[in-house]
């Protein structure tokens, strides 16, 4: 098992983006679910890096953990993808909105789903609501 460097906290969009690009140095394709407490400190991290793993796996993990852990207040999903994140699909927007709704039912806020490929990224939180602050 490889050991990766992850932040102890994710306090801003900039730190989330830095984390995403840092993970891209170690992985070519993977999905990460960061689960954070009320102080934005890391409580749990799930990594899906096998072929066939998808963002839905990371989101399902976050939703499942949110239902059983009172410590989790926020979730952040990062996907390292093989395609251009500028391509926008309705199914991806719907997946992000589903994740927001499913987590909200457990009083957990989905901060973002960030897709990264090479030097490009897409923030679904900013795509869906461009003026929403973290």
Backbone bond lengths (Angstrom), bond angles and torsions (degrees), N, CA, C in turn:
res aa  C-N    CA-C-N  psi(-1)  N-CA   C-N-CA  omega(-1)  CA-C   N-CA-C  phi
1 X - - - 1.441 - - 1.527 108.31 -
2 X 1.321 116.27 132.30 1.452 121.67 177.01 1.518 109.97 -80.70
3 X 1.309 115.17 147.25 1.458 120.61 174.44 1.519 106.85 -103.12
4 X 1.331 115.94 128.14 1.449 120.21 179.09 1.519 109.47 -114.40
5 X 1.314 115.23 152.55 1.452 120.79 175.83 1.519 108.62 -85.33
6 X 1.303 116.87 123.88 1.459 121.22 175.72 1.522 107.98 -127.70
7 X 1.300 116.34 153.39 1.460 118.57 -179.70 1.526 110.94 -72.21
8 X 1.308 115.88 153.68 1.469 120.64 174.49 1.523 110.56 -78.91
9 X 1.348 115.71 -21.73 1.457 119.77 177.73 1.530 108.94 -149.99
10 X 1.304 115.73 158.81 1.463 123.00 176.75 1.524 105.66 -130.45
11 X 1.327 116.31 99.22 1.459 120.47 -169.51 1.522 114.79 -100.50
12 X 1.323 117.44 -7.54 1.460 119.30 -176.89 1.526 109.61 -155.48
13 X 1.323 114.89 166.37 1.454 119.61 175.00 1.520 110.39 -59.03
14 X 1.316 116.55 -39.90 1.464 121.08 -179.10 1.526 111.19 -62.44
15 X 1.339 117.25 -42.17 1.466 118.91 178.99 1.528 111.09 -69.42
16 X 1.334 117.64 -33.57 1.464 120.64 176.11 1.520 110.38 -65.21
17 X 1.322 116.07 -43.08 1.460 120.28 179.76 1.527 110.69 -66.04
18 X 1.326 116.72 -40.70 1.460 120.62 176.30 1.520 111.45 -61.59
19 X 1.323 115.94 -40.41 1.467 120.61 176.72 1.525 110.31 -62.23
20 X 1.330 116.48 -44.82 1.471 120.82 -179.08 1.523 110.88 -60.06
21 X 1.324 117.12 -47.54 1.463 119.73 -179.68 1.521 111.53 -69.14
22 X 1.332 117.44 -31.51 1.459 120.15 175.32 1.523 111.83 -65.51
23 X 1.331 116.69 -40.73 1.466 120.37 177.32 1.523 111.44 -64.76
24 X 1.329 116.94 -31.67 1.460 121.15 -179.83 1.524 111.91 -65.64
25 X 1.327 116.87 -18.46 1.466 119.79 175.95 1.527 111.30 -72.87
26 X 1.344 117.00 -25.72 1.463 121.33 -177.22 1.525 114.14 -104.33
27 X 1.323 116.99 -19.38 1.457 122.02 -176.31 1.520 109.95 -130.46
28 X 1.332 115.72 146.01 1.472 118.80 174.54 1.526 110.42 -99.22
29 X 1.320 116.84 -31.47 1.464 121.47 179.60 1.521 108.05 -146.97
30 X 1.324 117.04 117.31 1.464 120.90 179.70 1.520 109.00 -167.66
31 X 1.326 114.81 162.76 1.465 122.67 176.75 1.527 107.22 -130.25
32 X 1.331 116.12 134.75 1.456 122.63 -174.63 1.519 109.53 -124.70
33 X 1.315 116.83 136.83 1.464 122.32 172.70 1.522 106.94 -114.98
34 X 1.328 115.96 110.62 1.454 122.49 175.41 1.524 107.42 -95.37
35 X 1.310 117.09 124.46 1.458 121.94 178.50 1.523 107.59 -112.55
36 X 1.333 116.10 124.83 1.458 122.20 -170.24 1.521 110.92 -121.94
37 X 1.323 116.12 151.07 1.462 120.05 176.98 1.528 110.00 -86.09
38 X 1.318 117.32 -172.62 1.455 122.24 -176.84 1.514 114.24 -64.44
39 X 1.339 117.44 -19.25 1.471 122.36 176.78 1.518 111.76 -97.28
40 X 1.320 115.95 10.38 1.466 123.44 -178.62 1.529 112.72 65.16
41 X 1.336 115.73 25.79 1.461 121.73 174.87 1.529 108.59 -87.31
42 X 1.302 116.97 142.46 1.458 122.06 -178.57 1.523 110.87 -66.90
43 X 1.335 116.42 123.04 1.470 122.86 175.23 1.523 111.00 -100.39
44 X 1.328 115.58 -36.94 1.457 119.84 -172.79 1.526 108.66 -157.30
45 X 1.311 115.54 151.90 1.462 121.76 178.47 1.515 108.35 -142.50
46 X 1.325 116.29 128.37 1.468 121.15 174.98 1.529 107.76 -117.21
47 X 1.320 115.14 137.83 1.468 121.18 -178.63 1.519 108.63 -121.85
48 X 1.322 116.05 126.62 1.460 122.67 176.72 1.519 107.43 -117.42
49 X 1.346 116.18 102.66 1.459 119.92 -174.17 1.529 114.03 -128.10
50 X 1.310 116.17 15.87 1.464 119.25 176.74 1.515 109.77 -89.52
51 X 1.322 115.98 155.15 1.462 118.20 176.50 1.523 107.65 -62.16
52 X 1.293 115.94 137.84 1.454 120.35 -176.94 1.514 113.51 95.49
53 X 1.341 118.00 -18.45 1.466 120.16 175.54 1.525 108.61 -69.10
54 X 1.329 115.42 147.43 1.458 120.72 -177.67 1.522 109.49 -138.79
55 X 1.305 115.05 169.75 1.467 120.84 179.38 1.521 111.34 -57.31
56 X 1.315 117.18 -35.38 1.469 120.41 -179.12 1.526 110.71 -58.22
57 X 1.327 117.64 -31.22 1.465 120.98 177.84 1.525 110.48 -64.89
58 X 1.315 117.03 -44.27 1.465 121.22 178.64 1.529 110.41 -66.36
59 X 1.321 116.86 -41.21 1.464 120.25 178.49 1.534 111.34 -65.21
60 X 1.331 117.11 -43.13 1.468 120.20 177.70 1.523 110.76 -60.45
61 X 1.318 116.68 -40.70 1.461 120.15 178.34 1.529 110.02 -60.61
62 X 1.333 116.18 -47.38 1.466 120.77 -179.57 1.521 111.24 -60.43
63 X 1.324 116.87 -44.49 1.466 121.10 -179.39 1.527 110.32 -64.16
64 X 1.319 117.11 -44.02 1.466 121.27 -179.50 1.524 111.15 -63.82
65 X 1.329 117.51 -46.35 1.466 120.96 179.54 1.526 111.14 -65.45
66 X 1.330 117.18 -36.70 1.468 120.98 -179.87 1.529 111.09 -62.17
67 X 1.321 116.67 -32.64 1.466 120.59 -179.15 1.526 112.75 -70.96
68 X 1.327 117.29 -24.43 1.464 119.76 -173.82 1.529 114.28 -114.07
69 X 1.318 118.02 -5.16 1.459 120.37 -177.88 1.523 110.78 -123.25
70 X 1.313 116.06 118.35 1.463 120.72 178.68 1.520 112.01 -76.38
71 X 1.334 117.62 -11.83 1.466 121.60 -178.32 1.527 112.75 -76.37
72 X 1.309 117.48 -19.81 1.463 120.98 -173.41 1.523 110.39 -87.64
73 X 1.337 115.68 125.40 1.463 121.75 177.47 1.522 112.82 -116.21
74 X 1.337 116.34 -24.32 1.462 121.11 -175.99 1.521 109.89 -138.62
75 X 1.330 114.31 153.44 1.465 120.86 174.07 1.525 108.12 -133.38
76 X 1.316 114.97 146.39 1.454 122.89 174.53 1.512 106.73 -135.25
77 X 1.329 116.49 129.38 1.462 120.75 177.57 1.527 107.71 -113.66
78 X 1.323 114.98 133.06 1.464 121.79 177.51 1.521 107.22 -123.10
79 X 1.336 115.65 131.09 1.467 120.96 177.00 1.515 109.45 -122.22
80 X 1.323 115.75 127.04 1.460 121.71 172.21 1.516 105.37 -98.03
81 X 1.323 116.14 113.49 1.459 120.97 -168.11 1.529 111.38 -115.70
82 X 1.331 114.82 165.84 1.453 121.81 -177.92 1.517 113.14 -97.07
83 X 1.316 117.03 1.45 1.460 121.01 -175.62 1.523 110.28 -123.30
84 X 1.294 115.63 167.90 1.451 122.74 -179.01 1.535 110.09 -68.00
85 X 1.334 118.60 120.44 1.463 119.44 -179.49 1.531 113.19 -70.20
86 X 1.330 117.76 -9.58 1.466 119.37 175.69 1.524 111.43 -70.45
87 X 1.329 116.79 -22.76 1.469 120.10 176.62 1.528 107.57 -71.64
88 X 1.316 115.89 123.16 1.458 120.74 -175.78 1.521 109.66 -114.00
89 X 1.327 116.20 126.59 1.456 122.00 -178.43 1.521 109.72 -117.35
90 X 1.307 115.80 140.44 1.461 121.32 178.76 1.529 110.92 -58.15
91 X 1.326 116.50 -36.62 1.465 119.72 -179.26 1.535 111.51 -63.77
92 X 1.331 117.36 -33.38 1.470 120.01 176.98 1.526 111.24 -69.92
93 X 1.314 116.67 -41.35 1.469 120.05 177.13 1.525 109.48 -61.97
94 X 1.328 116.70 -43.66 1.466 120.52 179.13 1.526 111.51 -63.39
95 X 1.331 117.15 -37.31 1.458 120.83 178.09 1.531 110.49 -64.95
96 X 1.314 116.91 -43.67 1.460 120.51 177.56 1.525 110.74 -61.46
97 X 1.319 117.11 -46.14 1.467 120.89 -179.61 1.527 111.17 -64.88
98 X 1.345 117.11 -37.17 1.464 120.12 175.43 1.530 109.85 -62.00
99 X 1.335 116.81 -44.66 1.458 120.59 179.23 1.515 112.02 -60.70
100 X 1.330 116.92 -42.45 1.467 120.37 176.86 1.527 111.23 -58.76
101 X 1.320 115.87 -48.07 1.466 121.11 -177.61 1.525 111.43 -65.76
102 X 1.323 116.74 -45.50 1.468 120.69 -178.42 1.522 111.22 -63.98
103 X 1.322 117.48 -40.77 1.464 120.05 178.78 1.522 111.74 -71.90
104 X 1.323 116.65 -37.68 1.465 120.66 179.80 1.530 110.91 -60.04
105 X 1.338 117.20 -30.88 1.468 120.00 179.07 1.523 111.71 -64.99
106 X 1.334 117.18 -16.85 1.473 122.11 175.24 1.525 111.26 -109.52
107 X 1.330 116.66 18.54 1.469 122.31 -178.83 1.524 113.17 59.89
108 X 1.317 116.16 35.80 1.462 122.55 176.19 1.516 107.52 -116.82
109 X 1.316 115.83 134.51 1.461 121.81 -178.37 1.529 109.63 -98.86
110 X 1.332 117.40 124.70 1.459 121.79 174.39 1.525 107.69 -80.64
111 X 1.319 116.03 107.00 1.460 120.41 -178.35 1.521 111.53 -64.91
112 X 1.328 116.07 -45.07 1.466 119.07 -176.02 1.520 109.56 -173.56
113 X 1.311 113.41 163.20 1.465 122.78 165.04 1.512 103.67 -125.95
114 X 1.330 115.59 112.92 1.458 121.55 -176.94 1.523 108.59 -107.52
115 X 1.337 115.86 123.85 1.459 122.48 174.26 1.523 108.72 -101.09
116 X 1.329 116.96 133.91 1.460 122.38 -179.84 1.518 109.48 -128.39
117 X 1.332 115.03 136.27 1.466 122.47 171.46 1.522 107.11 -146.59
118 X 1.321 116.33 119.58 1.464 122.57 -175.68 1.529 108.92 54.13
119 X 1.326 117.85 -122.56 1.464 120.88 -178.62 1.520 112.77 -97.96
120 X 1.323 117.67 10.92 1.459 121.82 -176.64 1.528 110.26 -108.42
121 X 1.321 115.12 153.41 1.460 119.21 176.37 1.522 110.07 -147.75
122 X 1.333 115.09 160.20 1.459 122.48 170.29 1.516 107.56 -132.83
123 X 1.314 115.13 129.43 1.454 122.90 172.41 1.525 106.69 -100.90
124 X 1.323 117.02 116.31 1.459 118.93 179.53 1.519 111.67 -72.78
125 X 1.322 117.95 -29.05 1.466 119.58 176.14 1.525 109.69 -62.80
126 X 1.318 116.47 -41.80 1.468 120.08 179.79 1.525 111.87 -78.64
127 X 1.305 117.84 -24.46 1.459 120.52 175.79 1.521 110.19 -70.03
128 X 1.318 116.20 -44.57 1.466 121.86 -176.68 1.526 110.81 -76.08
129 X 1.323 117.74 -39.61 1.465 122.16 -178.18 1.528 108.70 -139.66
130 X 1.333 117.43 84.81 1.471 121.66 -172.04 1.522 115.36 -56.70
131 X 1.305 118.68 -27.55 1.470 120.79 -176.32 1.525 113.39 -99.81
132 X 1.324 116.60 5.55 1.468 119.95 -179.02 1.535 109.71 -75.13
133 X 1.294 115.41 128.12 1.465 120.45 177.70 1.515 109.66 -90.34
134 X 1.307 115.94 156.49 1.455 120.93 174.63 1.493 107.11 -70.98
